[in-house]
Amino acid sequence: MMEILELDCPWCGEPNELPLEPQELGQQVLMDCRVCCRPIEIDLPDDADGRPVVRGEGQ
């Protein structure tokens, strides 16, 4: 089942959504902000109860 991770861009603060599959837990994902287009680096937790770590690439 696909989940939607809601996060704020570390660069501009605008909300973004990232669809996630369960097998992606524990991985690092790179996406571009849908507003400012700057890269967002997301360290996904190993389990569904953990919180992702979100930062701008290079921060």
Sine and cosine of phi, psi and omega as CSV:
sin_phi,cos_phi,sin_psi,cos_psi,sin_omega,cos_omega
0.00,0.00,0.74,-0.67,-0.03,-1.00
-0.99,0.11,0.72,-0.69,0.09,-1.00
-0.96,-0.29,0.35,-0.94,0.08,-1.00
-0.92,-0.39,0.87,-0.50,0.08,-1.00
-1.00,-0.04,0.85,-0.53,0.05,-1.00
-0.98,-0.18,0.77,-0.64,-0.03,-1.00
-0.54,-0.84,0.42,-0.91,0.06,-1.00
-0.99,-0.13,0.65,-0.76,0.03,-1.00
-0.90,0.44,0.77,-0.64,0.03,-1.00
-0.94,0.33,-0.24,0.97,-0.01,-1.00
-1.00,-0.01,-0.80,0.60,-0.11,-0.99
-0.92,-0.39,-0.19,0.98,0.04,-1.00
0.99,0.12,-0.02,1.00,-0.02,-1.00
-0.96,0.26,0.56,-0.83,0.02,-1.00
-0.94,0.34,0.58,-0.82,0.05,-1.00
-0.69,-0.72,0.35,-0.94,0.07,-1.00
-0.80,-0.60,0.64,-0.77,0.03,-1.00
-0.78,-0.63,0.91,-0.41,0.07,-1.00
-0.95,0.32,0.72,-0.70,-0.05,-1.00
-0.81,-0.58,0.64,-0.77,0.16,-0.99
-0.99,-0.12,0.52,-0.86,-0.01,-1.00
-0.82,0.57,-0.54,0.84,-0.02,-1.00
-0.94,0.33,-0.16,0.99,0.02,-1.00
-0.99,0.11,-0.16,0.99,0.02,-1.00
-0.85,0.52,0.64,-0.77,0.00,-1.00
1.00,0.07,-0.01,1.00,-0.03,-1.00
-0.97,-0.25,0.19,-0.98,0.12,-0.99
-0.96,-0.26,0.72,-0.69,-0.05,-1.00
-0.85,-0.52,0.62,-0.79,0.07,-1.00
-0.87,-0.49,0.80,-0.61,0.03,-1.00
-0.66,-0.75,0.36,-0.93,0.08,-1.00
-0.99,-0.11,0.65,-0.76,0.06,-1.00
-0.87,0.49,0.68,-0.74,-0.02,-1.00
-0.96,0.29,-0.22,0.98,-0.02,-1.00
-0.97,-0.23,-0.85,0.53,-0.09,-1.00
-0.99,-0.11,-0.15,0.99,0.07,-1.00
0.92,0.39,0.20,0.98,0.05,-1.00
-0.99,0.14,0.45,-0.89,-0.06,-1.00
-0.96,0.28,0.67,-0.74,0.06,-1.00
-0.89,-0.46,0.79,-0.61,0.02,-1.00
-0.98,-0.21,0.78,-0.63,-0.05,-1.00
-0.79,-0.61,0.88,-0.48,0.13,-0.99
-1.00,-0.05,0.93,-0.37,-0.04,-1.00
-0.99,0.16,0.59,-0.81,0.01,-1.00
-0.93,0.36,0.29,-0.96,0.02,-1.00
-0.96,0.27,-0.34,0.94,0.01,-1.00
-0.70,-0.71,0.22,-0.98,-0.09,-1.00
-0.94,0.34,-0.28,0.96,-0.03,-1.00
-1.00,0.05,-0.24,0.97,-0.03,-1.00
-0.98,0.18,0.21,-0.98,0.03,-1.00
-0.96,-0.28,0.67,-0.75,0.05,-1.00
-0.96,0.29,0.44,-0.90,0.10,-0.99
-0.97,-0.22,0.85,-0.53,-0.08,-1.00
-0.90,-0.44,0.77,-0.64,0.05,-1.00
-0.46,-0.89,0.37,-0.93,0.11,-0.99
-0.96,0.27,0.65,-0.76,-0.01,-1.00
-0.85,0.53,0.80,-0.60,0.00,-1.00
1.00,-0.04,-0.07,1.00,0.02,-1.00
-0.99,0.11,0.00,0.00,0.00,0.00
